[in-house]
């Protein structure tokens, strides 16, 4: 008597149905998306005076070609950079007040720029890299 082996089923995945699903999702988002039309009329919105508005403290971090680091014009050692950045924050500081603009010389050593960016990250601040538009 012969014992028959059970036939194994080979799995096959049809990618044609996946492309159909992707196409249907694109159509859905196009149809369900909000389409806005801008008005051609100029409208002057009313303004109110709420008193003095405090400006956020700008924190400008500069890394020179030689690797020197300055915060708002004052030279800072790399080891004390995190504490110096944190000293500019108030306890209830928002995103605008915790934004640090980094100006790095294009010929500065990568390590010095990376250390400055890491200090901004460790201080739980928001990083903004300054670049110059190529003419």
N, C-alpha and C positions, 0 to 999 in steps of 0.2 A: 504494500500500500504506500502510495506517495503522499508526502505532506506538502501541501501547497503553502508557499510563503504569501503573506499578505502584501498586496501591492502598496507601495508607498506613493503618496501623492506629492508631486512637486509643486511648490508654491510659485505662483506667477503673479506679478503685480502689473496691472495695466496702467501705464502713465497717461494714456489718452483720456481717461476719466478725470485724472488730476488736472489736466489742462482745461477741461470743461468746467470744473469747479472753480478754478482760478479766474476763468473768463466770466463766469456768473457772478463771482464776488466783485470783480471790477465793475460790471454793469450795475450791481446793487449799490455800490458806493457812489457811482456817478449819478444814479437816479435819486438816491436818498440824501445826497450832499446838499448843503444849503448854498443856493446860488443868490448872490447879492448883486444889486445894481447900484452903482454910485449915482448920486443926484447931480444934475448939471447946474443946479442953483447954488449960489453962494449963500451961506447962512452964517450970521454972526451970533455966536453963542453968548449968553449972559455970563458976566464974571462977578465974583464975590470976593470980598476981602475978609480973610479969616485971621488976620493978624500976622505977626512975623513968622516966617517959615525958616526953620533952621536948616542950613545947608549941610549935606553930609560931609564928613571929613574925608578929604581925598588922601589916599595913601599911595604915594608914588615910590616904587622901588627901582633903583637904577643899578645895573651891573656893568661896570666899565670893562674895557679891553684887558686891563691888567688884573681883573678879578675883584676889584674893590666894590663894596656894596654900600649904597646910600639909600636911606629912607627919608623922603622929604628934605633932601639936602644934607642930612647928618650922616656921617660915616658910621657904619655898624659892622661889628665883627660877625662872621658867619655863625659862630656858636650862640650868640645872643639875638639872632635874627627873629626867631619865633617869639620870644618875649617882647621884643620891640614892636613887632606887628600887633600882638595882642594888647599892648598898652594903648593903642589908638582906638580900641573898641570900647563902647559903653555896654553896660549889662543888657540893655534892651535893643542892641544894634540889629538893624535889618540887613537885607542883602546889599543895599546901596552903600551903607556905612561900612560894610565888611568887604568891600571890593578893593583889591590891591592891583594897581596897574604896574606891570613889569616892563621896563625899558631895558633891553639887553643889547649891548654892542654886538654887531654881527660877527666880530672877530674875537669875542669873549670866549674863554674856555668853556666847553660844554659842562664840565663839572661844577663851575661856579654858578652857571645859570640853573642847572638841575638842583643844586643845593638851595638856591633862592626859591624856586618853585616848590620844592619839598617843604620848606619852612612855611610858605603860604598855606600849603595843604595841611600841615600839622597845626597851624593856628586856626583852622576851621574857617578860613576866609575864602572869598571868591576871587578867582584869578582872571585877570584881563591882560593879554599880551599886546603890547604896542608894536605896530609895524608901520613901515613907511611905504606909501604907494609907489610902485615902480613907474618912472616916467618914460 
